[in-house]
Every structure is written in C-alpha cells, then in structure tokens.
Amino acid sequence: MSHHKLDTLYLMRLLVAIVRCGSFAAAAALLGITPSKASKDLRHLEQSLGSTLLSRTTRRIQLTDAGELAYRQADQMIALHEQLLDGLQRRRSALCGELRITAPDLWGEVVLTPVLLRFRADHPEVRLIADFSNRSADLLRDNLHVAFRSTELGSQPYLARPIAVDDLVLCASTSYLEAQPPLATPQDLHQHSLITRSQEYSRHERWILLNQGREIPVEVAGELAFSSKRAIHEAMRQGLGITLLPRYLVAAELAEGRVREVLPAYRPKGAHFYALYTQRRAESALVGHFLDYVIEALTTS
C-alpha cells in the first residue's frame, strides 16, 4: 500500500483511538489492525503533518502540544463525518445503523428488553447491541450511543434525558402480612422479619422513607440478605418478610393482590432513570428517535 493512499479519516480514527485507549496495542485491537501497522501509520501521519504528535518516552502515551491540537481536530472531523452519514440517512426515511446501549442488568432485562424488541420489530434496519450490567460505562471509550442509568445526576460530562421514575416499594407477600401484627409506623419494621440487600456481606441497610415530603431514614438489618434483587424478590414472594424492591419487579403481583404495599403513608425514596449520551450523539436522528420511542413506551405502559 503506497503511503499517499492512506485514508485521512482512518488516520484521524487511529490517532483518536490511541489517545483514548492509552496504548497502540489496544487501539490496534479496536481498529482490527496489528500494533506494528498502527505504529507505522501513526508515524506516517506525523511525517505528513511535519510534527511529532505523541511522546513515546514515558510508559504512558502523552500528547505533545501539536498532538493535542491534532487530536481535537481529528475528533471533530470524525464527528462531522458521522453527521454527514447521519444526514444522508435521514433523507432516506427508514432509520438504519447500529445502536450500542448499556443499562443496569435487572432493569434492562425486565423493563427495557420488551421495548427494544418492539423497536427492532418497528425498525428492522437497525442493529441493536445491548450490554446489561451495573458497571459504570465510559461512552467515549466504549463507543456507546446511550447509557441508561438510575442515578442522582452529578457532574457527568454527558447530556442526560429523564426516561422513567425508578420507583421503590416497601412490600411483603399477603400471606406474610396476614400472619403478622399490623404496622403503623416505620419503627414497627423492627418487630418484623426483613430481607435486605447485602453489600460486601453486610445485612445492614438504610431505607429512606418519605412522609409528607419529610425524609425518614430507617436503619434495618435483614434476617435474610442477598446481593441479588431477584433472590430478594423470591424470598419475599415465599412469605419470608418485608423488603424494598423496584416497583417494576412487583407491579404484576401488587395488581393481583398477592403482594401488598407496607406502610403506604411512608413511600420509599426512589430515583430516576436517565439516558446519558454525548453531545455528538445528540445530533443523531437515530438516537433521538430511539429515546423518544423508549420514553413513550415507558410512560404509557
């Protein structure tokens, strides 16, 4: 391959990949080339620009001042290229392309999957790749379009759109409640069998209940404690005590009356599910339409 044939856009992608991945080997793996090709092609880019972009002396790869400038420009060129393709796609009315998303495992499985399957049926040209896990995602490094997260928004460097309420419910099986003394205040929880969420083998948990807008923290300890919400759910269904679960897990059983809400005047404090995405994805027709679709599906369900 003669040097002048190297595609500029490829060289820009290579530079961005090396900087984001932090090593030639990782960047090469991402782009599907050998580390030696990555290194050779980057030297070619440096020669054609007449500047050293990376200082390779340290263990870590560091950008020179010229490299900083080239990296920022490269990132913008890639974004412009994506916008161009996206704009051309938008002119063809069918949505197509690939959506890479991540979501918390249980919510992803129970709530998001049915929506993804309907979306795919409505838009057969779109490929969906979903990773359900609770690891924190790096949208840039993992090249993700959307990360769904239940979170109190901190200073995240991403754009966030509220998607749904992550409602929690204090509940127990009807069979358990009928055999036990009734509860009038949060203090009564201490007279009952509780099932808590264990973290690092601790059975102690703090439940925050709301009463007329006032937060009431209750320190609880479970007779049973699991790290898995599915296991907690199963123990609660079998009448082993009172627990705190996401409403989406128990909605059907609450409706059928097999599970009841405990202390309904004291609602547990929930959170919100947000869709996080980068500024670059904000202009994407596919991402925008997908988020509208998910929001509509979850607010009408």
PyMOL commands that set and color helices and strands:
alter all, ss='L'
color gray80, all
select helices_A, chain A and resi 3-5+8-21+24-31+35-49+65-91+105-122+174-178+186-191+229-237+247-256+279-282+285-300
alter helices_A, ss='H'
color red, helices_A
select strands_A, chain A and resi 54-55+62-63+97-103+126-132+146-150+159-166+168-173+194-197+204-211+214-221+224-226+242-246+259-261+267-268+271-277
alter strands_A, ss='S'
color yellow, strands_A
deselect
rebuild
show_as cartoon
